[in-house]
Amino acid sequence: MSVSRLPATLTLAMALAASLAAPAGAGDARPAPARPEQLVIISFDGAHDNRLWERSLALGDRTGARFTYFLSCTFLMTKAHSKAYQAPGKSAGRSNVGFAPDRADVAARLGHIWAAYQAGHEIGSHGCGHFDGKDWSKAQWQTEFASFRAALGNAWADHGLAAASPAGWADFADRAVRGFRAPYLSADSGLYAALAADGFAYDASGVSRGPAAPDTGGRVARFSLPLIPEGPAGRPVIGMDYNLFARHSRAVETPDTSGDFEARALAAFRNAFEKQYQGTRIPLQLGFHFVEMNGGAYWRALERFATETCGKPEVECVSYQDAMKRLRSPDDSAS
């Protein structure tokens, strides 16, 4: 039957359906809102072991990821220079994480820091001696920040390496370090006041019940590592290698089950990512240390996760500072 011979009522129904399905006019068309890109923020605390510097930089090169390295400044000092550092309430030359073993070790680390910065990675501050500053005042935190700046700015000269110092090092040391993560994630009002007074752009010491949008509305933006489901029961754990280490083996090295721990960590990372990638796309933050725990299980899981994730469509694996710039609205306070 031709269209011209269809019953009038059927012809009218077809015309009505077509008019409802089509846009009323070119001016009334509304494109679907673009989904935000999925940000993945991977960071490292301590940033000391030169072998892991090389391994992480190679991972960044392979995947296009850009990391944040929260550096502990005592790794820019040898024991001979340790008395130059005095943490609030501690005697001079003390550090919970030790010092660099020798000048060659410092020189290699300085080279890695500069290579990372030149490649687009971020250097942040983890303080110096990895002390718990939960009871420190604003002034005490500022003393710790001053120690960090001095150690970073003077590191080449302090070890007789001034001739090898890159031309832009002084400007880098003075201006580039804008983010902080407190040792033990131990933050208080004194820290936040000191961060604002010393011109930091963000703090990454928080913990949230799940992936949470950072608070970028204040003078110092605040990021929080999320609790993510992990293991057969899906119990929440902070998305950080040490917390997985404590969960899996009570922070006791158990290399015989390293493969099982790697699989569990990778599954947790994948599931946390997919929930956001398929959902509202809140940035996913994952934290690591320059220490291989449980036979390297968590570093291997990280490498597998970054390799399969950072190249996905609409995914960007970025530093904290880059994430902050992308997320801060025009109405937010300037950093």
Secondary structure, DSSP 8 states (H G I E B T S, - for coil): --GGGS-HHHHHHHHHHHHHHS-S-GGG---------EEEEEEEEE---HHHHHHHHHHHHHH----EEEE-GGGG-BGGGGGG---TTS-TT--SS--BSSHHHHHHHHHHHHHHHHTT-EEEE--SS----TT--HHHHHHHHHHHHHHHHHHHHHTT-GGGS-TTHHHHHHHT--EE--GGG---HHHHHHHHHTT--EEEEEEESS----B-SSSSEEEEEEEEEETTTTEEEESBHHHHHHHHHTT---GGGHHHHHHHHHHHHHHHHHHHHTTT---EEEEEESS--TTTHHHHHHHHHHHHHTTSTTEEEE-HHHHHHHH--TTS---
